[in-house]
Structure formats: structure tokens, C-alpha cells
Amino acid sequence: MKAYCEAYGCTMNKGEAEQMMDLLYTQGYEPTQNPEEADLIVLATCIVIQTTEQRMINRLEELSRYGKEMIVTGCMASALPEKVTEISSRARIIPAGELDRIGGEWGEKLAFHRVAGTVPIAQGCTGHCTYCITKLARGEIRSYDEDRLVDMARRYIEAGRKEIRITAQDTASYGVDTGTDLPALVKKVAALDGDFMVRVGMMSPRSLRPILSRMLEAYREEKVFRFIHLPVQSGSDSVLKRMNRGYTAAEYEEMVEEIREKIPDMTLSTDIIVGFPGETEEDFEMSMDLVRRTEPDIINVTRFSKRPGTPAARMKQVPTQVSKERSRAMSDLRFAIARKKNAQYVGKRVRVLTLERGGKGSVIGRTHNYRQVILPEETPIGIWLSAKITGSTGVDLRGEVTEVYS
């Protein structure tokens, strides 16, 4: 039997799809890259914004035409199961976080064949953002057992995985319901034997603030990428209040200052939503000013998209054309900052871990602070090497190999 899988959206979603395929492997399914020859098709869905939801609907319709057995999971399966059934009445719906529905204890038996291993550490979160449909899909925080997570990471490492991705809707809220926390988990994983690096997933500023000092201690571990994804979403306190984010722009900025003071080479990634309901031109300029002051290394810019069932969907909407103009302006600023920061690496030698094949015959590696480095095609995957940075863009660094370590 053969199984085909497509996964969209966040790392959490893709990690659960990866584990589902591993479970199917233990039940006799071989992976295939061709849906036509598959006996079973798995579609892990994302509906974070309207355009993504429409893409999922289109893809579900296309895959249904093959007439194969189907499993639909992810956020559409949780939040909009009736829509899935309407499109494909024979699709088996498995809501996000319920992998055991396909048989066996999730994570107990895994087949390893990739360089990166994803460890989902919790379902849901502690926040109640007014725009978030993922909260409706995944609910309140339900942290997974720490010992089981460490054991899963250990088995990934023993199987040769080089990057251990710790992920959740909000990793910083891990353990608030079980008496532990994210720094403790990261330190335990980083203390495992083996040649690997840990990447910590997205953290809400509201959840990170109480554990920031301890989390920065965890980032000092040798096997932890110095990369932090800390979405601010807006530089306007009035917008943040309507979003129900639980912090102010000044509090976010103070956290960034502390992070950079204690770990100067930390790569900071953030998210900005433009065109949130009620956002004025002054509000938007506050976001632009915050970005100019903090200069995040990576900025993910999203135009607001109202999601059904969320409070923000009932708020007064910003005209589409205005949102588009603000998105272009923020994106221009984003790339200007990224180009300036990446150019500072040109001429330097950096240590790189190669992790995946890229496009046009290239290999993608990561530095200790998770800067993306594009290397020549013949570079092996899953090794440490030294590279001289010969060029840069607003997205990545370009390098040539000078020495191979392992």
C-alpha cells in the first residue's frame, strides 16, 4: 500500500502530518510522491486566512477526483468539518491533534528518513486573539508529556536527524497546565547526546515575558539555534488591544532590547498584520516606526483577512486597497532592513549546517543563528562546514564551501 501526503501552513501542522505518515508507515504504507499511484491521500489543511482556505478547498476538490481513500486533518478538519464533507463525502476527518485516531499511540513507532525532525509539544494556546481561527480549531493549551517529548527527540537524533524543531501554536505557553515550562524542555533536549541543533518555534510576547530570562539561558545552550520568532503584529497599542494580544508595543520593544543585550547575535523574526479592523493611518505609521526602531531580521507581513466565527470578523473593516498599499509599504521596509543586515555577512566565514535541497541545484544550510545560506549543488546534506559568504539578498546569504567538518 502507498500513501501520499500534502501539508500546508505552520510547522506544527506539517509536523503532525509528518508523524501521521510515520504512523502509516508502521501500518504497512510506503510513501509516494504521486497521488495517482497512492492507495491513501493525506491532506493537512490550513485556513489561517481566506486565500489559504480557498486554496485548501481547491486542493481538496482536485485530490478528491482521484477517487482514493482520503484523510483530511489540520485546522479545516477541526474548524470547518462540514465544508470538508461537502466537498468530499468519503474523506475521513481527523481533527488537529488527534493522530491516535489512525491507530496506535502517536510517536511510539517512527520511521525516519529526513534531516529535520518536528516535535509538536502542545495543542492550543493560552491566548484569545480576536482574529485567530486556529484558536477555534485547536482550543485551550494541552501540553504533552515532557518525558515523551524528550524521548521523541532522542529517537530522531539516534536516527540521524540534524535539526529538532520544537513547535506549537505558542511554544512559550508550553507547560503552564502541567507544572513545567519551555526553558526546561529545551534544556533537556539540548542536553541529549548527538550531533544536532534545536530550533524553537513561535512564541507570543505575552507568554514569553514571564519566562524570558530563563528562556534566554536556554538559548545559550550550544545546541540551540539563536533564532527567536516573536510576532508583534502591530506597533499601535489601540490595535493590539482590539487584537487582544495582551501586551503593549513598549513592552514588546523592551523584550527585544533585553534579548539583544543578552544575546547580541540572536536572529529576530516577527509578524506584522496590516489593515486590521479600525487601523488608522496613524496606527500603521506606529507599526512602521516600531519596525524601524527594532529592525527585525525577518518580518512576515500579512494583510488582515477576516475569519468566520472570530470577533474581528464583526469589526469595521479597512478598505482592501488601503490594506494593499500598507502591505507594500511594510514589505518595502522589510526588505530594506533585511538587505542591510544580510550585507554585513558578505566576506565573513560562517559555520553552516546543511539541511535540505534548494531550488535550481542548490543546498540550503543554516548558521548558528539560523541565517539561511545557499550553497552549491554538490554540497552534502546533514553536515557541518565552513562557508565564505560571497553575496546576499533580502532573503538569504550566498556562500562557497571552504572546509567540511563532518
Order of alpha helices (4+ residues) and beta strands (2+ residues): beta-alpha-beta-beta-alpha-beta-alpha-alpha-beta-beta-beta-alpha-beta-alpha-beta-alpha-beta-alpha-alpha-beta-alpha-alpha-beta-alpha-beta-alpha-beta-beta-beta-beta-beta
